[in-house]
């Protein structure tokens, strides 16, 4: 097992290098002079020369790349050209929002998806099964942005005034204050890594509300996240439901299930204790794969529900040619994705001994 | 599992005289036996008709503003469903520029179908070539190609596409190119896996022994036998490509107004979601229906063509 983990980690290294290189190249390929884009068309040549020198654009590309690698090795992601703020700080502000949204979306997708899949497999070829699977097929076909707008119009307009109405945009109702955890815990003057972690957690509003017992903030933040999470989670939900069903149907046809039935176990016990654990294997891979898709969806969801997350920030950075931010954000996203794939592969090897190399 | 007949490679079937037509007919019959495929084909057939005859079917020019005579953002009006006869009929209403939404949605079918086929076609051709070379050559060539594909797969597809479009400049063609590039690794992987499984079969070894060139081996022996998974992946891929290009257009990076493309129409009119929601509903429904059709057809094809996956 250890050898497998080490080998799997070693494979990740060249891919990681490729990711860094690609991010760097795409950043340089963006058309237009960064100086003129940021400082305006009428910036003088002298000003631009100074600008290019300051950010190292006047040096050969290879030098720029090695300098970039060197800074990365020290954990320095650079600073935004537009706002001069460190990319790491921007990440601490933006990433928690997206993480929070993705977690709720994934939670919604896996619980409801597995439930629907199990019911479908258990009652296969019944009306419920056909309906659920048709629904799942429809679910993968609805674009995130259409579903998002649809949900917003139903829950914020049609159901307005009823207890089911939900806010269509933002993270908190205007007027509601959220106190950063650092302030609450008297860490304002602390600037170490611990402070960064606390700020990161603090920017996940539901967690913040929970930790500091601000229940009105917690509930308000949750209410603001329901529609985006449902919009973002629907496609993964449909995929998970389909995989759960087909995997469980396969397992239910196996001999050991027949044996379990033969010794007199009830249907429910057979499914829950014997079939489900084995049917869950393919799900690990699928759920892992969905996380990459979630980030693509997050760009759209954050646009529609006006949520200041990392998806929207990356989109803004790309369209405004803020190289450092693009590089930093995509790199962190890609590394996160690599890491998730690694965990998926390892957990798969852990769960299924046949994959484990001798 | 009684009489375990040896699996007959497809190529052997084709070689028998007079069998080729039957092979295709059998395949078609297998596909049509799948309910998913039948429903998918029906939906896509209707959409294809809408796309081909969009000019005949649509009552107005999709780009023509009717502002001189009518008010913008007029809600849908269908006489058959009780709309007063003195009002002009607009089944899907008028958009913010006073254009007939029905005509625009119809013309959108043309763009979305075209865009889906072209994008996936581009990705398949390049992906297949890379996968063929990687699978056939092996060694360093394979490692290099497949690692580059891994790198591309690490990025969330839409973010990578946004970055490529930002580099090339917004527009429908560049959006297609971006989505196409992002999709290449999928086909390269599928193709390589097929090549690896076909490469060592007896009929390929036999062809090589008979002196067939590498080119002939790849294109006459290996490629035809590796096509099935590509067709399945491609059909499902069109669904994804249509969605992604609509998403780019929604963000303003793909099709540019006034072109009647569904994603771009929804993006343009998204601020009217509370006042004129039909401007979101109709193109959104058309988009979902197209994707639904390709998804169903892809599922049906997979069940029909790949018996191992039959459930």
Interface residues (C-beta under 8 A of the other chain):
Chain A: X14 X15 X18 X19 X22 X26 X29 X30 X31 X137 X138 X140 X141 X142 X143 X144 X145 X146 X149 X150 X152 X153 X156 X157 X246 X249 X250 X292 X293 X295 X296 X297 X299 X300 X303 X304 X311 X314 X315 X318 X319 X321 X326 X330 X333 X334 X337 X338 X341
Chain B: X36 X147 X148 X150 X151 X152 X154 X155 X156 X157 X158 X159 X162 X163 X164 X166 X167 X169 X239 X243 X246 X247 X250 X251 X253 X263 X266 X267 X270 X273 X274 X277 X280 X281 X284 X287 X288 X289 X291 X292 X295 X296 X299 X311
